[in-house]
Amino acid sequence: MSPEFAIGSKVTVIALPPYVKTADPMPMLRPPDVISIGEEGVIIDRRPGGYWVIRFTKGKFLLDSQYIQSIDPESNLPGGESQE
């Protein structure tokens, strides 16, 4: 199961894919070094297949949820437990 992120939440890159795809109307493949591990971005949109549109300083890219992690404090509960 892929993690869910809220639109507008901040994420960080935890691993680089073999390539990245731009989120332009006519997408293009780019080498993975256009972003770096630890770079922060903002979730803009969700796409089918677990892909997220993320705005970074160098543009908007599509990344699979396995390559990103949330850094918003409200999404991280102490002890990793959910509130009930």
C-alpha positions in Angstrom: 0.0 0.0 0.0 1.4 3.4 -1.0 1.4 6.2 1.5 -1.1 9.1 1.1 -0.1 12.7 1.2 -2.3 15.8 1.5 -2.2 18.3 -1.4 0.0 21.2 -0.3 2.0 19.1 2.2 5.8 19.2 2.2 7.8 16.1 1.3 11.5 15.2 1.0 13.2 12.9 -1.5 14.5 9.8 0.2 15.7 7.9 -2.9 16.3 8.7 -6.5 14.5 6.8 -9.3 16.4 5.8 -12.5 14.9 8.8 -14.2 12.3 11.5 -13.4 9.4 12.6 -15.5 8.4 16.2 -15.8 4.8 17.1 -15.0 4.4 19.3 -18.0 1.5 19.0 -20.5 4.0 17.2 -22.7 6.0 15.2 -20.2 9.7 14.5 -20.8 12.1 12.1 -19.1 15.0 13.7 -17.3 18.1 12.3 -15.6 17.7 11.7 -11.9 20.3 14.4 -11.0 17.8 17.2 -11.6 16.7 16.5 -8.0 18.7 15.3 -5.1 18.2 13.2 -2.1 17.0 15.4 0.8 15.5 18.0 -1.5 12.2 19.3 -0.3 9.1 19.9 -2.4 5.4 20.5 -2.2 2.7 18.1 -3.3 0.7 19.7 -6.1 -1.5 16.8 -7.4 -2.1 13.1 -7.3 -1.9 11.0 -10.4 -3.0 7.4 -11.0 -0.6 4.6 -10.0 0.7 6.1 -6.8 2.4 9.0 -8.6 2.5 12.5 -7.2 3.2 15.9 -8.8 5.7 17.7 -6.7 7.0 21.2 -7.2 10.8 21.5 -6.6 13.0 24.5 -7.2 13.9 23.2 -10.7 10.3 22.5 -11.8 7.4 20.1 -11.3 8.1 16.3 -11.5 6.2 13.1 -11.1 7.5 10.8 -8.4 6.3 7.5 -7.1 5.4 7.5 -3.4 8.3 5.1 -2.6 10.8 7.9 -3.4 9.3 10.5 -1.1 8.5 11.0 2.6 6.3 13.6 4.4 8.1 16.2 6.5 5.0 18.0 7.7 4.9 17.9 11.5 1.1 17.3 11.7 1.5 14.1 9.7 4.0 12.6 12.1 2.4 11.5 15.3 4.6 10.7 18.3 5.5 7.0 18.6 4.1 6.3 15.1 0.7 5.5 16.4 -2.6 6.7 15.1 -5.1 8.6 17.2 -8.4 6.8 17.9 
